[in-house]
């Protein structure tokens, strides 16, 4: 189960990184551009918390 969750998180990170690159190319404002890495960090912290709790 945790391996599946890890794969989903990895896929989400790849998609978010692609989205971030596209937004930067379009000239997105900085708060929007920095929002994605912050969300990725929070997602990683949440998954680490779930793994410790299991």
C-alpha positions as CSV (number, residue, x, y, z in Angstrom):
1,X,0.0,0.0,0.0
2,X,2.7,2.5,0.9
3,X,4.6,1.7,-2.3
4,X,1.5,2.6,-4.2
5,X,1.1,5.9,-2.2
6,X,4.8,6.6,-2.9
7,X,4.3,6.1,-6.7
8,X,1.2,8.4,-6.7
9,X,3.2,11.1,-4.8
10,X,6.1,10.8,-7.2
11,X,3.7,11.1,-10.2
12,X,2.1,14.1,-8.6
13,X,5.5,15.7,-8.0
14,X,6.5,15.2,-11.7
15,X,3.2,16.7,-12.9
16,X,3.6,19.6,-10.5
17,X,7.1,20.3,-11.7
18,X,6.0,20.2,-15.4
19,X,3.1,22.6,-14.5
20,X,5.6,24.9,-12.7
21,X,7.9,25.1,-15.7
22,X,5.0,25.9,-18.0
23,X,3.8,28.6,-15.7
24,X,7.3,30.2,-15.6
25,X,7.4,30.2,-19.4
26,X,4.1,32.1,-19.4
27,X,5.4,34.7,-17.0
28,X,3.4,33.7,-14.0
29,X,3.6,36.0,-10.9
30,X,6.2,34.9,-8.3
31,X,3.7,33.9,-5.5
32,X,2.1,31.4,-7.9
33,X,5.4,30.1,-9.1
34,X,6.6,29.6,-5.5
35,X,3.3,28.0,-4.4
36,X,4.0,24.7,-6.1
37,X,7.4,23.9,-4.4
38,X,5.8,24.8,-1.0
39,X,2.9,22.4,-1.7
40,X,5.4,19.7,-2.7
41,X,7.3,20.2,0.5
42,X,4.1,19.9,2.5
43,X,3.1,16.8,0.6
44,X,6.5,15.2,1.3
45,X,6.2,16.1,5.0
46,X,2.7,14.7,5.2
47,X,3.7,11.4,3.6
48,X,6.7,11.1,6.0
49,X,4.2,11.6,8.8
50,X,1.9,8.9,7.5
51,X,4.8,6.5,7.1
52,X,6.0,7.1,10.7
53,X,2.5,6.6,12.0
54,X,2.0,3.3,10.2
